[in-house]
Amino acid sequence: MRRGAFLVLLLFAFPVTAEAQSGSPVAAEGWNPRLAAQVYGAAFAFMAPRTLNAIPMANLTLWGLRGLTALDPLVGPTLSSTAINLISRNQTVLTLPLPPPTDAASWGNIAATLCDKATQVSPAIASAGTTGIVTSFFDELFNHLDPYSRYIAPGDSDPDRLSAGPGFALGSRGRGASIESVDPSGPAATAGLAVGDRVLSIDGHRTRGQALSTLDNWLGGAPGSTADLVILPQGSRRPVHIAVPRAALLPETVFPALQNGILTIQIAGFERNTAQHLRQAIASSTGNVRGIVLDLRGNRGGLLDQAVAIAGTLVVSGTIASTIGRDPAANQLWRGSGVDTASGLPIIVLVDGRTASAAEVLAAALADNRRAVVVGSATLGKGLVQTGTALPDGGDLLVTWARVLAPLGWPLQGLGVMPQVCTSGGADQVEAALQSLADGTQVLAGALNASRAARPGISLSRILQIRQACPAALGSALDSQAAQFLLTTPAAYAAAQASLR
């Protein structure tokens, strides 16, 4: 993630120390103190107004410099009220006066000057080079903040998740191959290809007798290139030649299945096309459906705006989620769109201990607005939002700057989502809980009320106490069984919905 508008690029002369003037050894090859100073200064300027809690630059600098100790245990910093020192083998080797508290450029210079001296006294630190020293600096700094803020070194950015292809998936058909699914936003759909069409050849290669993995390799290629296909349309006896461009395609995250009048939609993550594909899955099946199950088990999150968009098109009115932070730009509020794309069908949301981040936002939004019943176990509890910037070395900085609040005002961070039907206690407890709901009683009322009454700043001990009512666990067949019961027992479904106030 890059936020050019917030990037502060600080260009200044690197300070010349007394040691350099006296002709001491220069820094080892591969270490660039001037670039490090720019990186540290830009990072401090970006972080200062955005971290969840205000942190003095002296602390940021001290924490980062402790990363030198990770490279050489005999080297590290100390901080007093007037100076910052570098210690090597129990001796002070450099002392620098503290700059003005809010001068990011000067603090960046201080950090880089001390790192520069460290390369001169420690071969282990010098051998790490610029990338190693800067990475260790930020690793140690972020150890003092939260698990999600991080530095991504140049060349170590998250791998490109996009693949290039014509936008359809193949399945076996005898010894041949046919189209099993078509990305509705991909080039194959634009070209008129449909599920069931047989693919006879790809770029002149016959598909008959070939493994699907081989065919997938043939379909792939550089974005903008063309896949030359021979297609036998379903119901036709005449093959047709068609050239379909390859485009960068996002991985599919929405997997619908309709059985016995229940539309189960697994959402594996949140990509740029997830909300669109979910709406299409509902729209194409609504006439045959009496209930919907959204399976978020194992969903680690993704794009927050996609989770919000899904919730917004299922909740007619009311708050979907909000974020709060020190930077006014971090404060956002999302509300329902006014249109329920599921036309009021009952919804069950399946979650487990791996459900996290954007998936928790969706589950909480539907539960708090009484639009769905959540089934499973307590979720992970990742309710922090990061913002990012590019740094002068080509790396990226991601900094946590906001907390996510559910519609009823409780923080997702730490707490996670408490389900209305808990399945982590075993089959007997699930059966008893469902029967109690059918009789109008919610056995989790205390835990649900406690979790929804929580506010930012809640203690860890209180969080653990609340979560004990439904410990996090992996999903199981009990989740689907409970969903089936709720969708076929209106009284139980209504009682579970009503349990959130």
TIROMAR-727611 format. One record per residue (C-alpha): residue number from 0; residue in one letter; x, y, z. Coordinates in Angstrom, 3 decimals, padded with zeros to 6 digits. Last residue first. Layout:
% TIROMAR-727611
(NUM "A" (X Y Z)),
...
***
This chain:
% TIROMAR-727611
(500 "R" (-029.604 -005.223 022.091)),
(499 "L" (-028.353 -008.518 020.737)),
(498 "S" (-030.385 -011.545 021.873)),
(497 "A" (-033.196 -010.693 019.446)),
(496 "Q" (-031.421 -012.338 016.549)),
(495 "A" (-030.917 -015.594 018.466)),
(494 "A" (-034.575 -015.639 019.508)),
(493 "A" (-035.712 -015.030 015.917)),
(492 "Y" (-033.575 -017.902 014.601)),
(491 "A" (-034.864 -020.243 017.305)),
(490 "A" (-038.495 -019.367 016.550)),
(489 "P" (-037.918 -019.695 012.795)),
(488 "T" (-036.700 -023.291 013.024)),
(487 "T" (-035.597 -024.395 009.539)),
(486 "L" (-032.897 -021.771 009.122)),
(485 "L" (-031.772 -022.208 012.722)),
(484 "F" (-031.517 -025.982 012.456)),
(483 "Q" (-029.533 -025.875 009.197)),
(482 "A" (-027.144 -023.312 010.681)),
(481 "A" (-026.609 -025.511 013.750)),
(480 "Q" (-025.778 -028.476 011.539)),
(479 "S" (-023.427 -026.352 009.451)),
(478 "D" (-021.493 -025.228 012.528)),
(477 "L" (-021.504 -028.709 014.095)),
(476 "A" (-019.603 -029.991 011.049)),
(475 "S" (-016.524 -028.231 012.412)),
(474 "G" (-014.767 -024.880 012.441)),
(473 "L" (-011.533 -024.531 014.361)),
(472 "A" (-011.770 -023.199 017.885)),
(471 "A" (-011.886 -019.930 019.831)),
(470 "P" (-013.387 -020.293 023.284)),
(469 "C" (-017.101 -019.535 023.746)),
(468 "A" (-017.907 -018.245 027.256)),
(467 "Q" (-014.179 -017.890 027.956)),
(466 "R" (-014.135 -014.931 025.552)),
(465 "I" (-015.687 -012.637 028.162)),
(464 "Q" (-013.093 -013.438 030.822)),
(463 "L" (-010.243 -013.120 028.341)),
(462 "I" (-011.438 -009.650 027.347)),
(461 "R" (-011.781 -008.648 031.010)),
(460 "S" (-008.213 -009.732 031.713)),
(459 "L" (-006.980 -007.864 028.652)),
(458 "S" (-008.509 -004.643 029.913)),
(457 "I" (-011.098 -002.656 027.956)),
(456 "G" (-009.548 000.532 026.600)),
(455 "P" (-011.954 000.829 023.691)),
(454 "R" (-015.496 -000.050 024.855)),
(453 "A" (-017.203 -003.240 025.967)),
(452 "A" (-021.017 -003.293 026.280)),
(451 "R" (-021.381 -005.538 023.216)),
(450 "S" (-019.022 -008.128 024.712)),
(449 "A" (-020.777 -008.099 028.069)),
(448 "N" (-024.247 -008.399 026.537)),
(447 "L" (-023.157 -011.360 024.435)),
(446 "A" (-021.430 -013.051 027.362)),
(445 "G" (-024.476 -012.717 029.599)),
(444 "A" (-026.993 -013.731 026.934)),
(443 "L" (-025.078 -016.862 025.957)),
(442 "V" (-027.820 -019.264 027.085)),
(441 "Q" (-030.403 -017.424 024.985)),
(440 "T" (-033.968 -018.493 025.888)),
(439 "G" (-036.978 -018.418 023.544)),
(438 "D" (-037.910 -022.130 023.606)),
(437 "A" (-036.316 -022.645 020.180)),
(436 "L" (-033.317 -020.760 021.547)),
(435 "S" (-033.113 -023.209 024.462)),
(434 "Q" (-033.266 -026.112 022.012)),
(433 "L" (-030.417 -024.610 020.043)),
(432 "A" (-028.297 -024.139 023.155)),
(431 "A" (-028.936 -027.689 024.392)),
(430 "E" (-028.018 -029.203 021.024)),
(429 "V" (-024.881 -027.101 020.811)),
(428 "Q" (-023.868 -028.027 024.352)),
(427 "D" (-024.267 -031.739 023.613)),
(426 "A" (-022.367 -031.487 020.313)),
(425 "G" (-019.229 -029.856 021.674)),
(424 "G" (-018.222 -026.681 023.480)),
(423 "S" (-016.770 -024.971 020.394)),
(422 "T" (-020.198 -024.689 018.747)),
(421 "C" (-021.429 -021.406 020.210)),
(420 "V" (-024.671 -019.918 018.892)),
(419 "Q" (-024.969 -016.148 019.166)),
(418 "P" (-021.318 -015.839 018.236)),
(417 "M" (-018.917 -013.534 020.147)),
(416 "V" (-016.952 -011.558 017.558)),
(415 "G" (-013.349 -010.683 018.369)),
(414 "L" (-012.511 -009.231 021.757)),
(413 "G" (-008.851 -008.409 021.199)),
(412 "Q" (-009.477 -005.715 018.612)),
(411 "L" (-013.137 -005.768 017.571)),
(410 "P" (-013.968 -002.737 019.676)),
(409 "W" (-017.563 -002.223 020.894)),
(408 "G" (-019.708 000.645 019.634)),
(407 "L" (-022.980 -001.105 018.746)),
(406 "P" (-022.156 -000.914 015.030)),
(405 "A" (-018.732 -002.554 015.538)),
(404 "L" (-015.707 -000.341 016.153)),
(403 "V" (-012.492 -000.644 014.187)),
(402 "R" (-009.392 000.976 015.651)),
(401 "A" (-007.227 003.307 013.599)),
(400 "W" (-003.621 004.205 012.767)),
(399 "T" (-001.627 001.011 012.558)),
(398 "V" (001.441 001.801 010.464)),
(397 "L" (002.602 000.152 007.247)),
(396 "L" (005.930 001.382 005.881)),
(395 "D" (007.099 000.422 002.413)),
(394 "G" (010.569 -000.025 000.953)),
(393 "G" (011.948 001.801 -002.082)),
(392 "D" (014.809 003.353 -000.087)),
(391 "P" (013.043 006.748 000.095)),
(390 "L" (009.999 005.232 001.864)),
(389 "A" (006.587 004.476 000.369)),
(388 "T" (003.637 005.062 002.669)),
(387 "G" (001.054 003.025 004.504)),
(386 "T" (-002.119 003.011 006.540)),
(385 "Q" (-003.114 000.164 008.828)),
(384 "V" (-006.439 -000.675 010.443)),
(383 "L" (-006.871 -002.502 013.753)),
(382 "G" (-009.684 -004.853 014.720)),
(381 "K" (-008.065 -008.265 014.749)),
(380 "G" (-009.987 -010.286 017.334)),
(379 "L" (-009.440 -013.906 016.274)),
(378 "T" (-013.062 -015.055 016.333)),
(377 "A" (-015.019 -016.523 019.240)),
(376 "S" (-016.630 -019.757 018.125)),
(375 "G" (-019.250 -020.864 015.607)),
(374 "V" (-022.614 -019.405 014.602)),
(373 "V" (-023.499 -015.762 013.934)),
(372 "V" (-027.164 -014.970 013.353)),
(371 "A" (-027.910 -012.430 010.651)),
(370 "R" (-029.560 -009.073 009.963)),
(369 "R" (-029.955 -008.139 013.601)),
(368 "N" (-027.954 -004.942 012.982)),
(367 "D" (-025.360 -006.045 015.542)),
(366 "A" (-025.126 -009.487 013.907)),
(365 "L" (-024.725 -008.315 010.310)),
(364 "A" (-022.136 -005.686 011.209)),
(363 "A" (-020.223 -008.002 013.555)),
(362 "A" (-019.903 -010.733 010.916)),
(361 "L" (-018.786 -008.263 008.242)),
(360 "V" (-016.212 -006.573 010.488)),
(359 "E" (-014.956 -009.975 011.624)),
(358 "A" (-014.312 -010.955 007.995)),
(357 "A" (-012.457 -007.661 007.495)),
(356 "S" (-010.057 -008.592 010.330)),
(355 "A" (-010.160 -012.240 011.314)),
(354 "T" (-011.903 -015.596 011.198)),
(353 "R" (-009.275 -018.112 012.345)),
(352 "G" (-011.003 -018.871 015.647)),
(351 "D" (-014.227 -019.766 013.865)),
(350 "V" (-017.068 -018.104 012.007)),
(349 "L" (-020.267 -019.169 010.207)),
(348 "V" (-022.748 -016.398 009.372)),
(347 "I" (-026.415 -017.397 009.104)),
(346 "I" (-028.784 -015.285 007.040)),
(345 "P" (-032.594 -015.198 006.883)),
(344 "L" (-033.879 -013.885 003.546)),
(343 "G" (-034.899 -010.219 003.697)),
(342 "S" (-034.625 -009.518 -000.017)),
(341 "A" (-031.016 -010.749 -000.247)),
(340 "T" (-029.912 -007.574 -002.048)),
(339 "D" (-031.222 -005.477 000.832)),
(338 "V" (-031.290 -001.874 -000.388)),
(337 "G" (-030.938 001.240 001.777)),
(336 "S" (-027.148 001.302 001.456)),
(335 "G" (-026.327 000.609 005.102)),
(334 "R" (-023.922 002.943 006.894)),
(333 "W" (-020.165 003.439 007.070)),
(332 "L" (-018.345 005.850 009.397)),
(331 "Q" (-014.740 006.974 009.091)),
(330 "N" (-012.076 008.487 011.327)),
(329 "A" (-008.568 007.812 010.034)),
(328 "A" (-008.354 011.169 008.238)),
(327 "P" (-008.782 012.880 011.607)),
(326 "D" (-005.404 011.417 012.669)),
(325 "R" (-005.676 010.270 016.272)),
(324 "G" (-007.750 007.219 015.352)),
(323 "I" (-011.328 005.962 015.072)),
(322 "T" (-012.937 003.570 012.613)),
(321 "S" (-016.625 002.897 012.126)),
(320 "A" (-018.758 -000.050 011.118)),
(319 "I" (-022.041 -000.921 009.405)),
(318 "T" (-024.233 001.718 011.049)),
(317 "G" (-027.948 001.630 010.378)),
(316 "S" (-030.164 001.143 007.366)),
(315 "V" (-030.995 -001.527 004.801)),
(314 "V" (-028.324 -003.999 005.911)),
(313 "L" (-027.561 -006.577 003.218)),
(312 "T" (-026.022 -004.199 000.666)),
(311 "G" (-023.975 -002.389 003.287)),
(310 "A" (-022.669 -005.615 004.766)),
(309 "I" (-021.204 -006.608 001.412)),
(308 "A" (-019.771 -003.121 000.811)),
(307 "V" (-018.248 -003.022 004.302)),
(306 "A" (-016.506 -006.341 003.702)),
(305 "Q" (-015.243 -005.025 000.372)),
(304 "D" (-014.084 -001.729 001.895)),
(303 "L" (-012.018 -003.608 004.463)),
(302 "L" (-009.881 -005.312 001.839)),
(301 "G" (-008.427 -008.546 003.146)),
(300 "G" (-009.617 -010.725 005.987)),
(299 "R" (-008.222 -013.961 007.421)),
(298 "N" (-011.190 -016.091 006.341)),
(297 "G" (-010.720 -019.481 008.031)),
(296 "R" (-014.428 -019.761 008.701)),
(295 "L" (-016.317 -016.982 006.931)),
(294 "D" (-019.133 -019.172 005.577)),
(293 "L" (-022.121 -017.004 004.696)),
(292 "V" (-025.212 -019.213 004.958)),
(291 "I" (-028.339 -018.010 003.152)),
(290 "G" (-031.987 -019.018 003.600)),
(289 "R" (-035.139 -019.963 001.685)),
(288 "V" (-033.515 -019.987 -001.737)),
(287 "N" (-034.824 -020.841 -005.195)),
(286 "G" (-035.713 -017.344 -006.415)),
(285 "T" (-032.601 -015.852 -004.787)),
(284 "S" (-030.116 -017.922 -006.783)),
(283 "S" (-028.710 -015.664 -009.510)),
(282 "A" (-029.025 -012.514 -007.406)),
(281 "I" (-027.250 -014.067 -004.427)),
(280 "A" (-024.237 -015.230 -006.432)),
(279 "Q" (-024.104 -011.926 -008.311)),
(278 "R" (-024.094 -009.959 -005.054)),
(277 "L" (-021.270 -012.172 -003.812)),
(276 "H" (-019.278 -011.634 -006.996)),
(275 "Q" (-019.573 -007.858 -006.759)),
(274 "A" (-018.606 -007.809 -003.085)),
(273 "T" (-015.554 -010.000 -003.720)),
(272 "N" (-014.174 -008.196 -006.790)),
(271 "R" (-011.489 -006.055 -005.138)),
(270 "E" (-010.403 -008.915 -002.889)),
(269 "F" (-011.837 -009.979 000.470)),
(268 "G" (-011.054 -013.516 001.560)),
(267 "A" (-012.318 -017.102 001.374)),
(266 "I" (-016.013 -016.214 001.291)),
(265 "Q" (-017.965 -019.476 001.262)),
(264 "I" (-021.509 -018.985 000.118)),
(263 "T" (-024.113 -021.537 001.207)),
(262 "L" (-027.507 -021.071 -000.440)),
(261 "I" (-030.084 -023.179 001.396)),
(260 "G" (-033.073 -024.509 -000.592)),
(259 "N" (-032.065 -028.132 -000.258)),
(258 "Q" (-028.597 -027.435 -001.624)),
(257 "L" (-027.222 -024.369 -003.373)),
(256 "A" (-023.442 -023.838 -003.481)),
(255 "P" (-021.630 -020.508 -003.792)),
(254 "F" (-017.833 -019.995 -003.775)),
(253 "V" (-016.694 -016.371 -003.500)),
(252 "T" (-012.972 -015.609 -003.196)),
(251 "E" (-011.716 -016.043 -006.749)),
(250 "P" (-008.120 -014.894 -007.205)),
(249 "L" (-007.846 -011.557 -008.991)),
(248 "L" (-007.264 -011.626 -012.716)),
(247 "A" (-004.702 -009.779 -014.795)),
(246 "A" (-005.960 -010.082 -018.363)),
(245 "R" (-005.362 -012.532 -021.176)),
(244 "P" (-007.111 -011.636 -024.388)),
(243 "V" (-009.481 -014.186 -025.935)),
(242 "A" (-009.091 -015.218 -029.556)),
(241 "I" (-011.921 -017.406 -030.823)),
(240 "H" (-012.098 -020.262 -033.301)),
(239 "V" (-015.449 -022.020 -033.458)),
(238 "P" (-016.354 -025.686 -033.346)),
(237 "R" (-019.628 -026.774 -034.977)),
(236 "R" (-021.779 -029.398 -033.288)),
(235 "S" (-023.491 -027.023 -030.881)),
(234 "G" (-025.398 -027.694 -027.637)),
(233 "Q" (-022.587 -026.295 -025.459)),
(232 "P" (-020.187 -024.307 -027.587)),
(231 "L" (-017.280 -026.273 -029.103)),
(230 "I" (-014.343 -023.911 -028.629)),
(229 "V" (-011.016 -023.663 -030.422)),
(228 "L" (-008.932 -021.161 -028.522)),
(227 "D" (-006.182 -018.661 -029.308)),
(226 "A" (-005.157 -017.134 -025.968)),
(225 "T" (-004.007 -013.555 -026.529)),
(224 "S" (-001.324 -011.495 -024.762)),
(223 "G" (-002.287 -008.372 -022.840)),
(222 "P" (-001.206 -009.718 -019.470)),
(221 "A" (001.561 -012.290 -020.012)),
(220 "G" (000.505 -015.899 -020.070)),
(219 "G" (-001.720 -018.509 -018.526)),
(218 "L" (-004.057 -020.711 -020.556)),
(217 "W" (-001.279 -023.145 -021.453)),
(216 "N" (-000.295 -023.516 -017.794)),
(215 "D" (-003.924 -024.230 -016.888)),
(214 "L" (-004.050 -026.873 -019.613)),
(213 "T" (-001.000 -028.601 -018.184)),
(212 "S" (-002.499 -028.579 -014.678)),
(211 "L" (-005.722 -030.008 -016.138)),
(210 "A" (-003.796 -033.012 -017.437)),
(209 "Q" (-003.914 -033.555 -021.204)),
(208 "G" (-005.768 -036.408 -022.900)),
(207 "R" (-007.640 -034.140 -025.306)),
(206 "T" (-006.547 -030.525 -024.977)),
(205 "R" (-005.049 -030.202 -028.442)),
(204 "H" (-002.323 -027.524 -028.614)),
(203 "G" (-002.773 -024.842 -031.282)),
(202 "D" (-002.815 -021.934 -028.847)),
(201 "I" (-005.335 -023.801 -026.692)),
(200 "S" (-007.385 -026.589 -028.256)),
(199 "L" (-010.713 -028.369 -027.927)),
(198 "V" (-012.268 -026.336 -025.113)),
(197 "R" (-015.801 -027.572 -024.531)),
(196 "D" (-018.461 -025.040 -023.517)),
(195 "G" (-020.261 -026.177 -020.356)),
(194 "V" (-020.020 -022.889 -018.495)),
(193 "A" (-020.076 -020.023 -020.965)),
(192 "L" (-017.847 -018.114 -023.354)),
(191 "G" (-019.389 -014.905 -024.717)),
(190 "A" (-016.226 -012.917 -025.378)),
(189 "T" (-017.017 -010.547 -022.513)),
(188 "A" (-017.367 -013.544 -020.199)),
(187 "A" (-013.976 -014.829 -021.339)),
(186 "P" (-012.415 -011.362 -020.814)),
(185 "G" (-013.116 -011.326 -017.062)),
(184 "S" (-015.786 -009.612 -014.953)),
(183 "P" (-018.147 -012.583 -014.778)),
(182 "D" (-015.251 -014.953 -014.107)),
(181 "V" (-016.393 -018.107 -015.852)),
(180 "S" (-016.678 -021.552 -014.274)),
(179 "E" (-016.338 -025.177 -015.353)),
(178 "I" (-015.364 -024.671 -018.984)),
(177 "S" (-014.837 -028.031 -020.626)),
(176 "A" (-011.904 -030.382 -021.047)),
(175 "G" (-011.290 -033.621 -022.892)),
(174 "R" (-010.633 -037.219 -021.904)),
(173 "G" (-014.139 -037.488 -020.483)),
(172 "R" (-014.988 -033.969 -019.491)),
(171 "S" (-012.442 -032.658 -017.010)),
(170 "G" (-012.818 -029.141 -015.627)),
(169 "L" (-011.465 -025.815 -016.800)),
(168 "A" (-011.556 -022.414 -015.151)),
(167 "F" (-012.332 -019.146 -016.932)),
(166 "G" (-010.916 -015.630 -017.077)),
(165 "P" (-008.672 -015.508 -020.143)),
(164 "G" (-005.478 -015.554 -018.084)),
(163 "A" (-003.033 -013.390 -016.163)),
(162 "S" (-002.393 -013.939 -012.481)),
(161 "L" (-002.694 -011.316 -009.768)),
(160 "R" (-001.487 -011.876 -006.225)),
(159 "D" (001.718 -009.946 -006.792)),
(158 "P" (004.040 -010.951 -003.998)),
(157 "D" (003.976 -008.838 -000.810)),
(156 "S" (006.933 -006.524 -000.879)),
(155 "D" (010.338 -008.049 -000.138)),
(154 "G" (012.193 -006.385 -003.019)),
(153 "P" (012.756 -003.219 -001.023)),
(152 "A" (012.110 -003.947 002.664)),
(151 "I" (008.570 -004.109 004.018)),
(150 "Y" (008.383 -002.327 007.378)),
(149 "R" (005.647 -003.315 009.780)),
(148 "S" (002.623 -002.322 011.842)),
(147 "Y" (000.420 -005.372 012.385)),
(146 "P" (001.580 -006.974 015.633)),
(145 "D" (001.410 -003.741 017.644)),
(144 "L" (003.750 -001.041 018.980)),
(143 "H" (006.899 -001.964 020.921)),
(142 "N" (007.929 -004.804 018.600)),
(141 "F" (007.438 -002.215 015.866)),
(140 "L" (010.680 -000.454 016.803)),
(139 "E" (012.616 -003.727 016.942)),
(138 "D" (011.565 -004.775 013.456)),
(137 "F" (012.028 -001.206 012.231)),
(136 "F" (015.710 -001.013 013.174)),
(135 "S" (016.372 -004.616 012.102)),
(134 "T" (015.042 -003.785 008.644)),
(133 "V" (017.138 -000.598 008.470)),
(132 "I" (020.287 -002.486 009.469)),
(131 "G" (019.684 -005.365 007.064)),
(130 "T" (018.729 -003.137 004.143)),
(129 "T" (021.668 -000.780 004.619)),
(128 "G" (024.328 -003.451 004.992)),
(127 "A" (024.189 -006.400 007.401)),
(126 "S" (027.961 -006.857 007.138)),
(125 "A" (028.525 -003.598 009.015)),
(124 "I" (026.477 -004.853 011.969)),
(123 "A" (028.522 -008.048 012.290)),
(122 "P" (031.793 -006.169 011.725)),
(121 "S" (030.999 -003.991 014.760)),
(120 "V" (032.809 -000.778 015.705)),
(119 "Q" (032.562 001.086 012.388)),
(118 "T" (029.110 -000.245 011.502)),
(117 "A" (027.879 000.951 014.910)),
(116 "K" (029.140 004.465 014.171)),
(115 "D" (026.929 004.565 011.090)),
(114 "C" (023.972 003.270 013.095)),
(113 "L" (024.530 006.120 015.558)),
(112 "T" (024.649 008.640 012.713)),
(111 "A" (021.535 007.075 011.123)),
(110 "A" (019.469 007.420 014.286)),
(109 "I" (020.609 011.016 014.902)),
(108 "N" (019.926 012.004 011.295)),
(107 "G" (016.418 010.559 011.463)),
(106 "W" (015.895 012.437 014.725)),
(105 "S" (016.961 015.615 012.949)),
(104 "A" (014.578 015.061 010.053)),
(103 "A" (011.671 014.242 012.381)),
(102 "D" (012.013 017.474 014.374)),
(101 "T" (009.242 017.020 016.958)),
(100 "P" (011.303 016.728 020.157)),
(99 "P" (014.025 019.241 019.140)),
(98 "P" (017.365 017.394 018.821)),
(97 "L" (018.955 015.376 021.648)),
(96 "P" (022.683 015.792 022.053)),
(95 "L" (024.872 013.035 020.584)),
(94 "T" (027.238 010.673 022.401)),
(93 "L" (029.414 008.118 020.611)),
(92 "V" (031.643 005.218 021.695)),
(91 "T" (030.359 004.714 025.235)),
(90 "Q" (032.025 001.575 026.566)),
(89 "N" (030.362 -001.638 027.788)),
(88 "R" (031.404 -003.605 024.704)),
(87 "S" (029.901 -000.974 022.435)),
(86 "I" (027.491 001.640 023.772)),
(85 "L" (025.933 004.280 021.540)),
(84 "N" (024.561 007.297 023.375)),
(83 "I" (021.536 009.581 023.259)),
(82 "A" (021.699 012.905 025.069)),
(81 "T" (019.864 015.402 027.280)),
(80 "S" (017.240 013.515 029.300)),
(79 "S" (019.168 010.286 028.968)),
(78 "L" (018.982 007.528 026.367)),
(77 "T" (021.084 004.399 025.897)),
(76 "P" (021.847 002.620 022.669)),
(75 "G" (023.215 -000.832 021.766)),
(74 "V" (026.237 -002.928 020.781)),
(73 "L" (027.472 -006.101 022.493)),
(72 "P" (024.508 -008.232 021.323)),
(71 "D" (025.441 -007.587 017.664)),
(70 "L" (022.713 -007.795 015.008)),
(69 "A" (019.822 -007.940 017.493)),
(68 "T" (021.636 -005.274 019.498)),
(67 "L" (021.486 -002.961 016.489)),
(66 "G" (017.693 -003.335 016.590)),
(65 "R" (017.897 -001.445 019.871)),
(64 "L" (018.333 001.567 017.629)),
(63 "G" (014.682 001.306 016.616)),
(62 "W" (013.409 001.421 020.173)),
(61 "L" (015.603 004.410 021.024)),
(60 "T" (014.532 006.317 017.914)),
(59 "L" (010.828 005.686 018.434)),
(58 "N" (011.182 006.644 022.090)),
(57 "A" (012.971 009.914 021.288)),
(56 "M" (010.337 010.561 018.626)),
(55 "P" (007.774 010.760 021.412)),
(54 "I" (004.803 008.395 020.941)),
(53 "A" (001.210 009.628 020.687)),
(52 "N" (-001.113 006.627 020.819)),
(51 "L" (-002.833 005.039 017.830)),
(50 "T" (000.102 006.008 015.616)),
(49 "R" (-000.809 008.595 012.974)),
(48 "P" (000.599 012.043 013.789)),
(47 "A" (004.185 010.887 014.489)),
(46 "M" (004.262 007.912 012.125)),
(45 "F" (004.762 009.709 008.819)),
(44 "A" (007.371 012.164 010.102)),
(43 "F" (009.211 009.361 011.911)),
(42 "A" (009.234 007.190 008.780)),
(41 "A" (010.481 010.019 006.554)),
(40 "G" (013.279 010.771 009.018)),
(39 "Y" (014.296 007.120 009.318)),
(38 "V" (014.364 006.603 005.543)),
(37 "Q" (016.234 009.854 004.846)),
(36 "A" (018.831 009.073 007.519)),
(35 "A" (019.218 005.544 006.132)),
(34 "L" (019.857 006.979 002.665)),
(33 "R" (022.658 009.194 003.993)),
(32 "P" (024.099 006.352 006.065)),
(31 "N" (024.489 004.022 003.054)),
(30 "W" (025.906 000.647 004.119)),
(29 "G" (026.758 -001.721 001.293)),
(28 "E" (030.508 -001.202 001.563)),
(27 "A" (031.491 -000.786 005.182)),
(26 "A" (031.366 002.651 006.730)),
(25 "V" (034.508 004.722 006.485)),
(24 "P" (037.476 004.090 008.750)),
(23 "S" (038.541 007.065 010.921)),
(22 "G" (040.037 010.092 009.148)),
(21 "S" (039.796 012.695 011.877)),
(20 "Q" (036.873 014.410 010.189)),
(19 "A" (034.925 011.143 010.120)),
(18 "E" (035.476 010.621 013.856)),
(17 "A" (034.385 014.197 014.590)),
(16 "T" (031.084 013.460 012.890)),
(15 "V" (029.856 014.836 009.594)),
(14 "P" (026.097 015.137 009.624)),
(13 "F" (024.227 013.778 006.573)),
(12 "A" (023.146 016.647 004.391)),
(11 "F" (019.413 016.886 003.884)),
(10 "L" (016.609 015.436 001.841)),
(9 "L" (013.425 014.552 003.708)),
(8 "L" (010.700 012.890 001.689)),
(7 "V" (007.413 013.129 003.534)),
(6 "L" (004.962 010.667 002.012)),
(5 "F" (001.377 011.405 002.957)),
(4 "A" (000.083 012.162 -000.526)),
(3 "G" (002.088 009.261 -001.915)),
(2 "R" (000.113 006.737 000.085)),
(1 "R" (001.440 003.362 -000.957)),
(0 "M" (000.000 000.000 000.000)),
***
